[in-house]
């Protein structure tokens, strides 16, 4: 069996967190040899490495969703699937308003795709489906091969990219957070486009400052988010992103992210056909898209207060100075996707889902006797097998008609302050 391995780490409680996935290729014997490698603890994921050449930024695709066509219902292909290493799960609660159905697709026990089917409005043709690639798979050097295999197995015809998110990461991105804090407090920071909505997304009460921002609206074709990715990565235990940073020589305690979201109309001019998806692993190509979209869309200027108050805005901007919030000459020209991945077997994955389901049913039936131990069991399986999406959907579907108080209490125990997020 050919294998790509991934780094795994354990926390102080002995729980293992997967930095990513592997998708073994079986030839001959199907016996599975497990292999892991350690890349350090959470505490040094973002620390400086003095002996390494550092990059100002790393760049990557953080969301890839594309449209496919299939004349017969996808459920037929799912039922007729003969590959034991590919399983599907129907999700009853989802947030995509354009489709009725959602199936999660797992390759060798690892979540790989969300397939939305049966359009419920005029946005899509009746035979169209939307396929979203799982986030962690986008950081793997095999994601294009996995996409091709999925299309072949289910007989899907690629049509176009529906959404593409590009993430530029670097410590210098956090300077833009400071600029935006000044933007909302002072006339001395101005943008070139008054039509843009610029809204804060997170607030630090101790420092009395905003920590994250959203710019623009998705419906316009382009929007962006700016925030501290290091903190978000630790909260959501996305250790594979820290591994990606290290592999691309991006170091630091606090790494910011400038993430742009492009819709199908905005992406169309780049002519990304199915083979073109592989070009999304080319840093020069991705950096070119990022630079072209952002430079033509968003500019900030430092202006004098008296110019802004006494003249038209156009005059104040002309007298002011453009702020270079991104060092365009430092954009990455190469990227290294993860090749070290850990493998989680199907049997363990299925047992983990069954254990989570059983524990949640017990909590529902006997809320007065539910224990912290049951919650910890659910958390452990969700961590070890990357099943947090499954947990969220299971909780929502099981408790939808139950006590709202019980539901909120359970969500708080499982997800903490992030009880409404992903």
Buried (B, 14 or more C-beta within 10 A) or exposed (E): EEBBBBBBBEEEEEBBBBBBBBBBEEEEEEEBEEBBEEBBEBEBBBEEEEEEEEBBBBBBBBBBBBBBBBEEBBBEBBEEBEEEBBBBBEBEEBEBEBBEBBBBBBBBBBBBBBBBBBBEEEEBEEBBBBBBBBBBBBBBBBBBEBBBBBBEBBBBBBBBBBBBBBBBBBBBBBBBBEBBBEBEEEBBBBBBEEEBEBBBEBEEEEEEBBBBBBBBBEEBBBBBBBBBBBBBBBEBBBBBBBBBBBBBBBBBEEBBBBBBBBBBEBBEEBEBEBEEBBBBBEBEBBBEBBBEBBEEBBBBBBBBEEBBEEBEBEEBBEEBEEBEBBEEEEBBEEBBBBBBBBBBBBEEBBEBBEBBBEBBEBBBEEBEEBEEEBBBBBBBBBBBBBBBBBBBBBBBEBBEEEEEEBBEBBBEBBBEEBBEEE
